[in-house]
Amino acid sequence: MQRTKVLHIAEAFGGGVYTMVSSLLCRTCDEFDTYLLYALRPQTPEDYRAQLDSRIHIMEMQHAERKIGWKDLLNYAEIRRAVRKVQPDIVHLHSAKSGFIGRWAIDMKKYHVLYTPHGYPFLKMDDSALRRKIYYYLEKAAAAKGGLTICCSKGEWEISRSVTVNSVYINNGIELQQKNFPAPHLPDLISDSYRIATMGRICVQKQPHQFQQVADRHPEHRFLWIGDGELRGELKSDNIEITGWVNRERALRYLNESDMFVLFSAWEGLPIALLEAMYLEKVCVAAPIPGIKDVICDGENGFLCDSAQRFDKIIQGIRAGKYNWRKIAQNARETVIQKFTAEQMSDSYKALYKKILNGGL
């Protein structure tokens, strides 16, 4: 009996998208004949092929670029060729660019098409209001073509409802048993100097200016940015260290050796780095935005923070004994175990794929 074919298309195969998609592929290829059409990014691990299950059929895009340009026409043609070659039962598009081009390139009447935004582009604060409005209406136009949008958090789903009524959400999850996950190194918030880390691309989305501002206000603490990016020049304080892009094992080791994790993002889907920091029992301080508010309950398993002044008050509260930070760190780990594991995520996707194939949606 021929197995169901699922073709995943991920133009942005790096960062959190890479972590989520690679986990989903490896956990579903036992039940589905799984294909991947992808494009590399600077954040893509060098050994990404070794990390993917050998049963996954992989095809690399030859013309994908982050910026919108004429090569997107070649991407359109590549997607059409891949779909004709594979003849999938389901096509799952990941990230906005794949989602837009894919929904125009694919015959929506012939194939079941799914789309996961991983953070809508019309939320990008580095673009003008006009450009964000254009992105919004492009998303609406693509959604009108058909298909089902699968958001990676409840917050992203609530945003999606203004774009399309054909949307659901399945929370992102992380692999708890991955071989490079270290045993949690417990925070030390009794000392006078904390190790405070963040992780990801140094770009407008992650608001490095706010990371810089907090570091300036707290010269007694050491700040670490795990990653790299085009805005690294904004991080100038002597107490900030930038690791550059490192492999996953080193990144998790850096994260585990920290006491606090901060994430000042302007927009997110559901950040994988935050889930990993919570699982490693870091005291997490993150922006009160959709995708983060679905995970962090302020003062219980972390802190919501929208300004450097609010960060000051959190630090003062910890030092004054206002917060049981040990319990908060333990609660963070338990939150991930209970709600945000790769097993829960993949089981939900498997159930959804089967429901779609049986005409349930």
DOLUMRO-993298 format. One record per residue (C-alpha): residue number from 0; x, y, z. Coordinates in nm, 4 decimals, padded with zeros to 6 digits, always signed. Layout:
REC	NUM	X	Y	Z $
...
***
This chain:
REC	0	+00.0000	+00.0000	+00.0000 $
REC	1	+00.1402	+00.3397	-00.1030 $
REC	2	+00.1989	+00.5781	+00.1843 $
REC	3	+00.0644	+00.9322	+00.1986 $
REC	4	+00.3093	+01.1831	+00.0533 $
REC	5	+00.3711	+01.5120	+00.2354 $
REC	6	+00.5874	+01.7763	+00.0687 $
REC	7	+00.7245	+02.0485	+00.2980 $
REC	8	+00.8508	+02.3699	+00.1377 $
REC	9	+01.0726	+02.5890	+00.3558 $
REC	10	+01.2461	+02.8764	+00.1798 $
REC	11	+01.3696	+03.0050	+00.5183 $
REC	12	+01.5371	+02.6828	+00.6394 $
REC	13	+01.7295	+02.8432	+00.9253 $
REC	14	+01.6883	+02.9589	+01.2848 $
REC	15	+01.3651	+02.8691	+01.4607 $
REC	16	+01.2010	+02.7586	+01.1342 $
REC	17	+01.4799	+02.5057	+01.0834 $
REC	18	+01.4475	+02.3705	+01.4375 $
REC	19	+01.0704	+02.3324	+01.4172 $
REC	20	+01.0539	+02.1950	+01.0622 $
REC	21	+01.3410	+01.9476	+01.0989 $
REC	22	+01.1839	+01.8123	+01.4172 $
REC	23	+00.8442	+01.7806	+01.2492 $
REC	24	+00.9939	+01.6016	+00.9489 $
REC	25	+01.1881	+01.3513	+01.1567 $
REC	26	+00.8873	+01.2754	+01.3764 $
REC	27	+00.6380	+01.2283	+01.0912 $
REC	28	+00.8442	+01.0386	+00.8349 $
REC	29	+00.7614	+00.7104	+01.0104 $
REC	30	+00.3969	+00.7454	+00.9026 $
REC	31	+00.4210	+00.9608	+00.5899 $
REC	32	+00.6412	+00.9577	+00.2812 $
REC	33	+00.8124	+01.2881	+00.3574 $
REC	34	+00.9733	+01.5319	+00.1126 $
REC	35	+01.1481	+01.8643	+00.1744 $
REC	36	+01.2170	+02.1480	-00.0689 $
REC	37	+01.4370	+02.3990	+00.1142 $
REC	38	+01.6763	+02.6920	+00.0842 $
REC	39	+01.9776	+02.7496	+00.3064 $
REC	40	+02.0235	+03.0500	+00.5343 $
REC	41	+02.3356	+03.1660	+00.7248 $
REC	42	+02.1824	+03.0155	+01.0423 $
REC	43	+02.1339	+02.6706	+00.8847 $
REC	44	+02.3585	+02.4175	+01.0655 $
REC	45	+02.6477	+02.2919	+00.8544 $
REC	46	+02.5555	+01.9330	+00.9377 $
REC	47	+02.1836	+01.9763	+00.8640 $
REC	48	+02.1760	+01.6737	+00.6333 $
REC	49	+02.3105	+01.4487	+00.9083 $
REC	50	+02.0431	+01.5793	+01.1451 $
REC	51	+01.7599	+01.4817	+00.9095 $
REC	52	+01.6253	+01.1267	+00.9047 $
REC	53	+01.7627	+00.9367	+00.6058 $
REC	54	+01.4074	+00.8493	+00.5005 $
REC	55	+01.3353	+01.2150	+00.4192 $
REC	56	+01.3690	+01.3023	+00.0495 $
REC	57	+01.5415	+01.6413	+00.0264 $
REC	58	+01.5639	+01.8872	-00.2630 $
REC	59	+01.7486	+02.2197	-00.2436 $
REC	60	+01.6094	+02.5392	-00.3979 $
REC	61	+01.8597	+02.6951	-00.6339 $
REC	62	+01.7274	+03.0496	-00.6609 $
REC	63	+01.5826	+03.1420	-00.3210 $
REC	64	+01.6782	+03.4746	-00.1616 $
REC	65	+01.5524	+03.6531	+00.1494 $
REC	66	+01.4708	+03.9714	-00.0407 $
REC	67	+01.1836	+03.9999	-00.2858 $
REC	68	+01.3139	+04.0092	-00.6434 $
REC	69	+01.3026	+03.8642	-00.9922 $
REC	70	+01.4460	+03.5330	-00.8710 $
REC	71	+01.1125	+03.4696	-00.7015 $
REC	72	+00.9828	+03.3865	-01.0492 $
REC	73	+01.2416	+03.1091	-01.0606 $
REC	74	+01.1281	+02.9959	-00.7141 $
REC	75	+00.7738	+02.9821	-00.8493 $
REC	76	+00.8916	+02.7535	-01.1291 $
REC	77	+01.0943	+02.5380	-00.8869 $
REC	78	+00.7917	+02.4831	-00.6645 $
REC	79	+00.5762	+02.3876	-00.9619 $
REC	80	+00.8389	+02.1372	-01.0816 $
REC	81	+00.8764	+01.9854	-00.7349 $
REC	82	+00.5017	+01.9390	-00.6957 $
REC	83	+00.4710	+01.7781	-01.0402 $
REC	84	+00.7619	+01.5456	-00.9600 $
REC	85	+00.6478	+01.4381	-00.6131 $
REC	86	+00.2691	+01.4401	-00.6709 $
REC	87	+00.2081	+01.4887	-00.2968 $
REC	88	-00.1167	+01.4351	-00.1139 $
REC	89	-00.0377	+01.7332	+00.1121 $
REC	90	+00.1851	+02.0355	+00.0582 $
REC	91	+00.2924	+02.2171	+00.3768 $
REC	92	+00.4382	+02.5646	+00.3183 $
REC	93	+00.6599	+02.7197	+00.5873 $
REC	94	+00.7254	+03.0961	+00.6293 $
REC	95	+00.5696	+03.3891	+00.4467 $
REC	96	+00.7640	+03.3792	+00.1213 $
REC	97	+00.7097	+03.0076	+00.0635 $
REC	98	+00.3486	+03.0567	+00.1688 $
REC	99	+00.2799	+03.3338	-00.0805 $
REC	100	+00.4658	+03.1939	-00.3823 $
REC	101	+00.3510	+02.8395	-00.3095 $
REC	102	-00.0180	+02.9214	-00.2921 $
REC	103	+00.0008	+03.0893	-00.6335 $
REC	104	+00.2198	+02.8173	-00.7880 $
REC	105	+00.0172	+02.5158	-00.6717 $
REC	106	-00.3170	+02.3999	-00.8069 $
REC	107	-00.5255	+02.4450	-00.4921 $
REC	108	-00.8073	+02.2327	-00.6303 $
REC	109	-00.5801	+01.9355	-00.6886 $
REC	110	-00.3703	+01.9366	-00.3701 $
REC	111	-00.4300	+01.9858	+00.0016 $
REC	112	-00.2224	+02.2961	+00.0816 $
REC	113	-00.1268	+02.4053	+00.4346 $
REC	114	+00.0618	+02.7182	+00.5371 $
REC	115	+00.2468	+02.8007	+00.8602 $
REC	116	+00.3588	+03.1685	+00.8731 $
REC	117	+00.6147	+03.1388	+01.1577 $
REC	118	+00.5510	+03.5111	+01.2187 $
REC	119	+00.3476	+03.7208	+00.9748 $
REC	120	+00.5520	+03.9697	+00.7650 $
REC	121	+00.2984	+04.2500	+00.8162 $
REC	122	+00.4103	+04.2578	+01.1808 $
REC	123	+00.7663	+04.3581	+01.0832 $
REC	124	+00.8430	+04.6872	+01.2529 $
REC	125	+01.1510	+04.7465	+01.0328 $
REC	126	+00.9202	+04.8099	+00.7367 $
REC	127	+00.7147	+05.1197	+00.6668 $
REC	128	+00.3438	+05.1305	+00.7457 $
REC	129	+00.2714	+05.1210	+00.3724 $
REC	130	+00.4855	+04.8119	+00.3157 $
REC	131	+00.3258	+04.6349	+00.6133 $
REC	132	-00.0179	+04.7136	+00.4717 $
REC	133	+00.0890	+04.5692	+00.1356 $
REC	134	+00.2103	+04.2514	+00.3098 $
REC	135	-00.1224	+04.2265	+00.4907 $
REC	136	-00.3257	+04.2413	+00.1715 $
REC	137	-00.0874	+04.0020	-00.0040 $
REC	138	-00.1512	+03.7564	+00.2800 $
REC	139	-00.5266	+03.8031	+00.2395 $
REC	140	-00.5008	+03.7523	-00.1380 $
REC	141	-00.3002	+03.4315	-00.0976 $
REC	142	-00.5403	+03.3036	+00.1707 $
REC	143	-00.8317	+03.3669	-00.0651 $
REC	144	-00.6744	+03.1144	-00.3028 $
REC	145	-00.7623	+02.8452	-00.0499 $
REC	146	-00.5793	+02.6121	+00.1835 $
REC	147	-00.5529	+02.6015	+00.5607 $
REC	148	-00.3330	+02.8261	+00.7748 $
REC	149	-00.1733	+02.6491	+01.0720 $
REC	150	-00.0346	+02.8975	+01.3225 $
REC	151	+00.2403	+02.8025	+01.5670 $
REC	152	+00.0778	+02.9660	+01.8713 $
REC	153	-00.2590	+03.0847	+01.9917 $
REC	154	-00.1419	+03.4443	+01.9653 $
REC	155	-00.0455	+03.4031	+01.6004 $
REC	156	-00.3803	+03.2321	+01.5355 $
REC	157	-00.5693	+03.5265	+01.6850 $
REC	158	-00.3829	+03.7567	+01.4456 $
REC	159	-00.4542	+03.5221	+01.1542 $
REC	160	-00.8294	+03.5541	+01.2059 $
REC	161	-00.8210	+03.8969	+01.0414 $
REC	162	-00.6538	+03.7382	+00.7382 $
REC	163	-00.8576	+03.4199	+00.6981 $
REC	164	-01.1234	+03.2191	+00.8789 $
REC	165	-00.9555	+02.9004	+00.7560 $
REC	166	-00.6967	+02.8802	+01.0308 $
REC	167	-00.6095	+02.6689	+01.3336 $
REC	168	-00.3092	+02.6574	+01.5641 $
REC	169	-00.0663	+02.3922	+01.6824 $
REC	170	+00.1925	+02.5069	+01.9364 $
REC	171	+00.5591	+02.4821	+01.8473 $
REC	172	+00.7475	+02.2273	+02.0545 $
REC	173	+01.1087	+02.1340	+02.1234 $
REC	174	+01.2918	+01.8038	+02.1411 $
REC	175	+01.3508	+01.7263	+02.5077 $
REC	176	+01.5662	+01.4202	+02.4446 $
REC	177	+01.7971	+01.5624	+02.1789 $
REC	178	+02.1523	+01.4415	+02.2231 $
REC	179	+02.3015	+01.7904	+02.2515 $
REC	180	+02.0636	+01.9113	+02.5236 $
REC	181	+02.2727	+01.9566	+02.8416 $
REC	182	+02.1507	+01.8924	+03.1942 $
REC	183	+02.0175	+02.2233	+03.3317 $
REC	184	+02.2758	+02.4473	+03.4960 $
REC	185	+02.0795	+02.6186	+03.7712 $
REC	186	+02.0774	+03.0016	+03.7765 $
REC	187	+02.2823	+03.1895	+04.0335 $
REC	188	+02.0835	+03.5014	+04.1149 $
REC	189	+02.2374	+03.5385	+04.4611 $
REC	190	+02.5649	+03.6694	+04.3202 $
REC	191	+02.6247	+04.0342	+04.2337 $
REC	192	+02.6825	+03.9604	+03.8651 $
REC	193	+02.4416	+03.7691	+03.6418 $
REC	194	+02.5094	+03.6083	+03.3054 $
REC	195	+02.2283	+03.7316	+03.0830 $
REC	196	+02.1859	+03.5791	+02.7356 $
REC	197	+01.9708	+03.6046	+02.4279 $
REC	198	+01.9816	+03.3962	+02.1118 $
REC	199	+01.9027	+03.4522	+01.7462 $
REC	200	+01.9752	+03.6778	+01.4515 $
REC	201	+02.0829	+04.0333	+01.5381 $
REC	202	+01.8133	+04.2088	+01.3408 $
REC	203	+01.5321	+04.4603	+01.3897 $
REC	204	+01.2883	+04.1868	+01.4965 $
REC	205	+01.5005	+04.1061	+01.8028 $
REC	206	+01.5435	+04.4757	+01.8949 $
REC	207	+01.9176	+04.4811	+01.9717 $
REC	208	+01.8891	+04.8487	+02.0692 $
REC	209	+01.6850	+04.7431	+02.3724 $
REC	210	+01.9407	+04.4732	+02.4599 $
REC	211	+02.2077	+04.7440	+02.4343 $
REC	212	+02.0070	+04.9823	+02.6518 $
REC	213	+01.9617	+04.7228	+02.9265 $
REC	214	+02.3329	+04.6328	+02.9159 $
REC	215	+02.4244	+05.0014	+02.9492 $
REC	216	+02.2031	+05.0350	+03.2565 $
REC	217	+02.3521	+04.7252	+03.4204 $
REC	218	+02.7315	+04.7295	+03.3793 $
REC	219	+02.7611	+04.4901	+03.6744 $
REC	220	+02.6138	+04.2067	+03.4646 $
REC	221	+02.7573	+04.0191	+03.1657 $
REC	222	+02.5470	+04.0051	+02.8497 $
REC	223	+02.5818	+03.7435	+02.5760 $
REC	224	+02.4236	+03.7438	+02.2295 $
REC	225	+02.4304	+03.3900	+02.0922 $
REC	226	+02.4194	+03.4414	+01.7175 $
REC	227	+02.5059	+03.7103	+01.4663 $
REC	228	+02.3424	+03.9435	+01.2190 $
REC	229	+02.3449	+04.2633	+01.0220 $
REC	230	+02.2882	+04.4880	+01.3267 $
REC	231	+02.5738	+04.3602	+01.5420 $
REC	232	+02.7246	+04.7092	+01.5247 $
REC	233	+02.4476	+04.8335	+01.7560 $
REC	234	+02.5855	+04.6229	+02.0420 $
REC	235	+02.8714	+04.8380	+02.1684 $
REC	236	+02.8829	+04.8020	+02.5470 $
REC	237	+03.1958	+04.6525	+02.7004 $
REC	238	+02.9845	+04.4036	+02.8955 $
REC	239	+02.8293	+04.2540	+02.5769 $
REC	240	+02.9829	+03.9549	+02.4014 $
REC	241	+02.8678	+03.8287	+02.0601 $
REC	242	+02.9417	+03.4626	+01.9859 $
REC	243	+02.8765	+03.4720	+01.6112 $
REC	244	+02.7006	+03.1785	+01.4493 $
REC	245	+02.7945	+02.8602	+01.6323 $
REC	246	+02.6749	+02.5016	+01.6054 $
REC	247	+02.3738	+02.3903	+01.8023 $
REC	248	+02.5699	+02.2112	+02.0735 $
REC	249	+02.7754	+02.5214	+02.1522 $
REC	250	+02.4710	+02.7481	+02.1358 $
REC	251	+02.2862	+02.5364	+02.3906 $
REC	252	+02.5951	+02.5216	+02.6106 $
REC	253	+02.6230	+02.9019	+02.6082 $
REC	254	+02.2530	+02.9259	+02.6876 $
REC	255	+02.2783	+02.6726	+02.9682 $
REC	256	+02.5699	+02.8538	+03.1314 $
REC	257	+02.3634	+03.1732	+03.1620 $
REC	258	+02.1466	+03.2739	+03.4592 $
REC	259	+01.8832	+03.4760	+03.2767 $
REC	260	+01.7445	+03.4732	+02.9240 $
REC	261	+01.5998	+03.7853	+02.7631 $
REC	262	+01.4010	+03.8203	+02.4429 $
REC	263	+01.2937	+04.1720	+02.3480 $
REC	264	+01.1396	+04.0794	+02.0111 $
REC	265	+00.8999	+04.3160	+01.8352 $
REC	266	+00.7097	+04.0219	+01.6835 $
REC	267	+00.7230	+03.6423	+01.6978 $
REC	268	+00.5329	+03.3283	+01.6049 $
REC	269	+00.6339	+03.1150	+01.9020 $
REC	270	+01.0097	+03.1437	+01.9651 $
REC	271	+01.1991	+02.8164	+01.9920 $
REC	272	+01.4877	+02.9845	+02.1771 $
REC	273	+01.2512	+03.0889	+02.4557 $
REC	274	+01.1217	+02.7329	+02.4967 $
REC	275	+01.4781	+02.6003	+02.5114 $
REC	276	+01.5779	+02.8574	+02.7747 $
REC	277	+01.2716	+02.7728	+02.9833 $
REC	278	+01.3470	+02.4005	+02.9620 $
REC	279	+01.7018	+02.4728	+03.0801 $
REC	280	+01.5515	+02.6488	+03.3853 $
REC	281	+01.6686	+02.9990	+03.3003 $
REC	282	+01.4850	+03.2946	+03.4519 $
REC	283	+01.3260	+03.4306	+03.1335 $
REC	284	+01.2372	+03.7949	+03.0650 $
REC	285	+01.0519	+03.8473	+02.7386 $
REC	286	+00.8406	+04.0999	+02.5490 $
REC	287	+00.4620	+04.0951	+02.6104 $
REC	288	+00.3686	+04.0126	+02.2492 $
REC	289	+00.1572	+03.7391	+02.0839 $
REC	290	+00.3451	+03.4111	+02.0777 $
REC	291	+00.5289	+03.4970	+02.4004 $
REC	292	+00.2278	+03.5818	+02.6156 $
REC	293	+00.0989	+03.2327	+02.5261 $
REC	294	+00.3999	+03.0851	+02.7078 $
REC	295	+00.5036	+03.3267	+02.9833 $
REC	296	+00.2746	+03.3963	+03.2786 $
REC	297	+00.4246	+03.7052	+03.4394 $
REC	298	+00.5820	+03.6346	+03.7772 $
REC	299	+00.4995	+03.2626	+03.7677 $
REC	300	+00.7230	+03.1002	+03.5055 $
REC	301	+00.9054	+03.4103	+03.3830 $
REC	302	+00.8571	+03.7822	+03.3374 $
REC	303	+00.6961	+03.9996	+03.0716 $
REC	304	+00.8993	+04.3103	+03.0016 $
REC	305	+00.8296	+04.6005	+02.7634 $
REC	306	+01.1011	+04.8489	+02.8636 $
REC	307	+01.4413	+04.8902	+03.0233 $
REC	308	+01.2675	+05.0450	+03.3238 $
REC	309	+01.0534	+04.7349	+03.3679 $
REC	310	+01.3712	+04.5226	+03.3471 $
REC	311	+01.5236	+04.7364	+03.6251 $
REC	312	+01.2220	+04.6628	+03.8482 $
REC	313	+01.2488	+04.2888	+03.7802 $
REC	314	+01.6156	+04.2882	+03.8784 $
REC	315	+01.5385	+04.4945	+04.1899 $
REC	316	+01.2562	+04.2573	+04.2834 $
REC	317	+01.4836	+03.9539	+04.2492 $
REC	318	+01.7531	+04.1151	+04.4651 $
REC	319	+01.4967	+04.2211	+04.7283 $
REC	320	+01.3562	+03.8689	+04.7534 $
REC	321	+01.0214	+03.9736	+04.6087 $
REC	322	+01.0245	+03.6796	+04.3649 $
REC	323	+01.0975	+03.3132	+04.4274 $
REC	324	+01.3212	+03.2904	+04.1227 $
REC	325	+01.4126	+02.9264	+04.1886 $
REC	326	+01.0452	+02.8300	+04.1710 $
REC	327	+00.9966	+03.0488	+03.8635 $
REC	328	+01.2821	+02.8670	+03.6865 $
REC	329	+01.1359	+02.5273	+03.7807 $
REC	330	+00.7918	+02.6351	+03.6628 $
REC	331	+00.9414	+02.7411	+03.3300 $
REC	332	+01.0788	+02.3925	+03.2690 $
REC	333	+00.7511	+02.2308	+03.3736 $
REC	334	+00.5547	+02.4558	+03.1355 $
REC	335	+00.7560	+02.3271	+02.8413 $
REC	336	+00.7209	+01.9638	+02.9490 $
REC	337	+00.3461	+01.9989	+02.9871 $
REC	338	+00.2596	+02.2023	+02.6757 $
REC	339	+00.5446	+02.2607	+02.4313 $
REC	340	+00.7195	+01.9386	+02.3366 $
REC	341	+00.8049	+01.8185	+01.9863 $
REC	342	+00.6128	+01.4985	+02.0565 $
REC	343	+00.2926	+01.6919	+02.1318 $
REC	344	+00.3476	+01.9116	+01.8273 $
REC	345	+00.4114	+01.6245	+01.5847 $
REC	346	+00.1218	+01.4164	+01.7183 $
REC	347	-00.1095	+01.7115	+01.6550 $
REC	348	+00.0217	+01.7537	+01.3007 $
REC	349	-00.0154	+01.3826	+01.2295 $
REC	350	-00.3749	+01.3929	+01.3478 $
REC	351	-00.4440	+01.7035	+01.1376 $
REC	352	-00.2898	+01.5542	+00.8216 $
REC	353	-00.5025	+01.2415	+00.8617 $
REC	354	-00.8151	+01.4448	+00.9274 $
REC	355	-00.7553	+01.6484	+00.6103 $
REC	356	-00.7028	+01.3361	+00.4007 $
REC	357	-01.0241	+01.1874	+00.5362 $
REC	358	-01.2198	+01.4971	+00.4415 $
REC	359	-01.2532	+01.6267	+00.7954 $
REC	360	-01.1497	+01.9817	+00.7025 $
***
